[in-house]
Amino acid sequence: MRLDRFLSETTDLTRSLAKRALKNGEVEINGLPAKQPARHIDPGSDRISWQGEVLTLVGLRYLMLHKPTGVECTARRGLYPRAIDLVDLPNAERLQPVGRLDVDTTGLLLMSDDGHWAHRIMSPKHLCAKVYLATLAEPWEGKHADNALKQIAEGVMLDGDEEVTKPATLEMLSPTQAKLTLTEGRYHQVKRMFAALGNHVEQLHRHSIGAIVLDDDLPPGEWRELSAEEVALF
């Protein structure tokens, strides 16, 4: 691996900043100064340090984050904190949300720098089930609940779309608490589905993605690494 690439993958340095650090004599290989960006190194045997700190190449990472309200699933800095700002890891900027959640939506957010793994989860072809818990503004009981279950099972035409949603499963936990299971991820889909049926979502929480369920004891804003068994589920 080229030295400048190794530096950019093990620190927050961009390629250009890595070259500047090399030029300034901030990098050593096996205790000796190194200044050539194109020099090839062996991450397994060479000891590379930057400003006295020994660097270690990090492999692919897979995380579960309990997303709180007021946090965006975006790479750009805007009005709200970003999900990656909650992750205290080297090169956290490389982590990508596996499917997004709205600013005011809470719950399970998977994050990884493994693009192929993320694609297997998000691709419509794989029909990965996602479970949401919604608090509704208007209570649904009796015929209202029965009609909603039927329409969601058959597919709902959303405003601005040309095709109905894929069949989904709705379970009413109470007149205002709904559990919705989807296998697709259209823009603001859950909120738009309930709106199309004459209701409004006041609170929304993602409970699970596939077989991965948000830990009950993981507080909002906290994260953990997925186990090898969990990663292998996709």
C-alpha positions, -999 to 999 in steps of 0.1 A, spaced: 0 0 0 12 35 -8 23 55 22 0 85 15 -30 61 11 -22 44 44 -20 78 62 -54 89 47 -70 56 58 -56 56 94 -60 93 102 -82 123 94 -57 135 69 -67 138 32 -42 127 6 -30 163 2 -26 168 39 -8 135 42 17 146 16 22 179 36 28 159 68 54 138 50 71 169 36 72 184 71 89 153 85 60 143 107 60 106 96 83 78 105 86 42 92 102 18 117 117 48 135 132 65 104 118 97 87 97 91 56 89 117 30 79 99 -2 41 97 -6 44 69 -32 66 47 -10 50 12 -6 47 -1 29 35 -33 45 8 -25 71 13 -58 87 50 -55 94 60 -19 91 57 4 121 43 38 108 39 67 131 26 103 127 36 129 151 48 102 174 15 82 173 17 47 160 -10 41 133 -30 10 127 -50 2 96 -86 -3 105 -108 -29 87 -144 -26 76 -167 -15 104 -203 -23 111 -223 -3 138 -257 -1 154 -266 34 165 -297 44 185 -305 76 166 -321 103 187 -343 131 175 -326 162 161 -299 143 142 -295 141 105 -284 111 84 -262 131 60 -226 136 52 -230 174 49 -229 197 79 -262 216 82 -286 228 108 -285 196 129 -258 174 142 -250 144 120 -252 108 130 -215 103 123 -208 131 148 -220 107 175 -195 80 166 -161 84 183 -139 64 159 -110 72 136 -122 82 101 -158 82 112 -165 103 81 -162 71 61 -191 55 77 -223 57 58 -259 53 71 -275 21 58 -308 37 49 -318 71 63 -341 83 91 -357 117 92 -344 143 117 -374 137 140 -374 99 136 -356 78 163 -344 42 164 -321 18 147 -296 31 123 -270 8 108 -237 24 97 -208 9 78 -179 16 54 -187 -16 36 -206 -5 5 -214 -40 -7 -229 -50 27 -250 -18 28 -263 -24 -7 -275 -59 2 -296 -43 29 -310 -14 9 -315 -30 -24 -353 -35 -32 -345 -69 -47 -336 -83 -13 -369 -73 3 -353 -66 37 -380 -60 62 -379 -29 84 -402 -25 114 -414 9 125 -434 19 156 -456 49 149 -477 71 173 -507 84 154 -526 117 159 -560 101 153 -571 69 169 -579 40 147 -604 14 159 -630 -9 144 -637 -2 108 -610 24 105 -583 0 117 -597 -28 95 -597 -6 64 -561 6 71 -549 -30 76 -565 -40 43 -552 -10 23 -517 -13 36 -517 -51 28 -528 -44 -8 -506 -13 -13 -512 24 -9 -509 51 -36 -487 79 -23 -491 115 -34 -467 121 -63 -459 84 -70 -469 64 -100 -472 29 -83 -487 17 -51 -464 7 -23 -454 -29 -20 -476 -51 3 -468 -43 40 -480 -54 74 -498 -32 99 -505 -42 135 -524 -19 158 -509 -21 192 -535 4 205 -558 29 188 -529 53 184 -499 30 184 -491 12 151 -464 -13 141 -457 -12 104 -434 -36 85 -421 -26 51 -398 -41 25 -390 -9 6 -378 25 15 -394 54 -4 -389 90 6 -408 96 39 -427 65 32 -442 57 66 -454 92 72 -468 94 36 -486 61 39 -505 71 70 -512 105 55 -527 88 24 -550 70 48 -561 101 65 -539 101 96 -508 119 108 -476 104 124 -467 123 155 -437 101 165 -418 75 145 -392 49 157 -374 22 137 -374 -10 157 -355 -34 135 -339 -40 101 -341 -76 90 -331 -98 120 -312 -70 137 -332 -54 165 -322 -22 183 -309 -31 218 -333 -22 245 -305 -11 268 -287 11 241 -295 47 251 -303 73 224 -272 87 209 -251 57 218 -237 30 195 -220 -4 195 -202 -26 170 -222 -54 154 -212 -89 162 -198 -111 134 -230 -131 136 -251 -100 130 -229 -88 101 -234 -123 85 -271 -119 85 -269 -98 53 
